[in-house]
Amino acid sequence: METKEQLGGILIIEAADMAEALEIAQRGPMADFGAIEVRAELDVGWQKAQQGRWAALPRYCRQARASRQ
């Protein structure tokens, strides 16, 4: 697999809840190219989610990381 096939992006979304975050993510540029994973964004210390912030990642990035381990 080449880098261009593995390299994805991340979209930071500010939303009240998961439903709103999903709605916004579906309108993003990554939605045209495949599945998107939406989850609560973590703070710099990776200890807790920041309220109202969500990270949308292309699902194939997560799969690529898993295959390298």
C-alpha positions as CSV (number, residue, x, y, z in Angstrom):
1,M,0.0,0.0,0.0
2,E,1.3,3.4,-0.9
3,T,1.3,6.5,1.4
4,K,-1.3,8.2,-0.7
5,E,-3.7,5.3,0.1
6,Q,-3.0,5.3,3.8
7,L,-2.7,9.0,4.5
8,G,-6.0,10.5,5.7
9,G,-7.1,13.6,7.5
10,I,-8.8,14.8,10.5
11,L,-11.7,17.3,10.8
12,I,-12.3,18.9,14.2
13,I,-16.0,19.6,14.6
14,E,-17.7,21.6,17.3
15,A,-21.2,20.2,18.0
16,A,-23.6,19.8,20.9
17,D,-23.8,16.0,20.6
18,M,-22.9,13.0,18.5
19,A,-26.0,13.4,16.2
20,E,-25.0,16.9,15.3
21,A,-21.3,15.9,14.8
22,L,-22.4,13.1,12.4
23,E,-24.6,15.5,10.5
24,I,-21.7,18.0,10.1
25,A,-19.2,15.2,9.2
26,Q,-21.4,14.0,6.4
27,R,-21.1,17.4,4.8
28,G,-17.3,17.3,5.0
29,P,-14.9,16.6,2.1
30,M,-14.0,13.1,3.5
31,A,-17.5,11.8,3.2
32,D,-17.1,11.6,-0.6
33,F,-14.3,9.1,-0.3
34,G,-15.6,6.5,2.1
35,A,-16.5,5.8,5.7
36,I,-15.9,8.3,8.5
37,E,-15.3,7.6,12.2
38,V,-16.6,10.3,14.5
39,R,-15.6,10.3,18.2
40,A,-15.2,12.7,21.1
41,E,-11.9,14.6,20.9
42,L,-9.4,14.1,23.7
43,D,-7.5,16.9,25.3
44,V,-3.7,17.3,25.1
45,G,-3.1,15.0,28.1
46,W,-5.4,12.4,26.5
47,Q,-7.3,12.1,29.8
48,K,-10.8,13.3,29.1
49,A,-13.0,14.4,26.2
50,Q,-13.5,18.1,25.6
51,Q,-17.2,18.8,25.8
52,G,-18.7,19.7,22.4
53,R,-15.6,18.8,20.3
54,W,-15.6,15.8,18.0
55,A,-12.9,14.3,15.7
56,A,-13.9,12.9,12.4
57,L,-11.3,10.5,10.9
58,P,-11.5,8.4,7.7
59,R,-12.1,4.8,8.9
60,Y,-9.4,3.4,6.5
61,C,-6.7,5.2,8.6
62,R,-7.7,3.3,11.7
63,Q,-7.6,0.0,9.7
64,A,-4.2,0.9,8.2
65,R,-2.8,1.5,11.7
66,A,-4.2,-1.9,13.0
67,S,-2.6,-3.8,10.1
68,R,0.9,-2.4,10.9
69,Q,0.8,-3.7,14.5
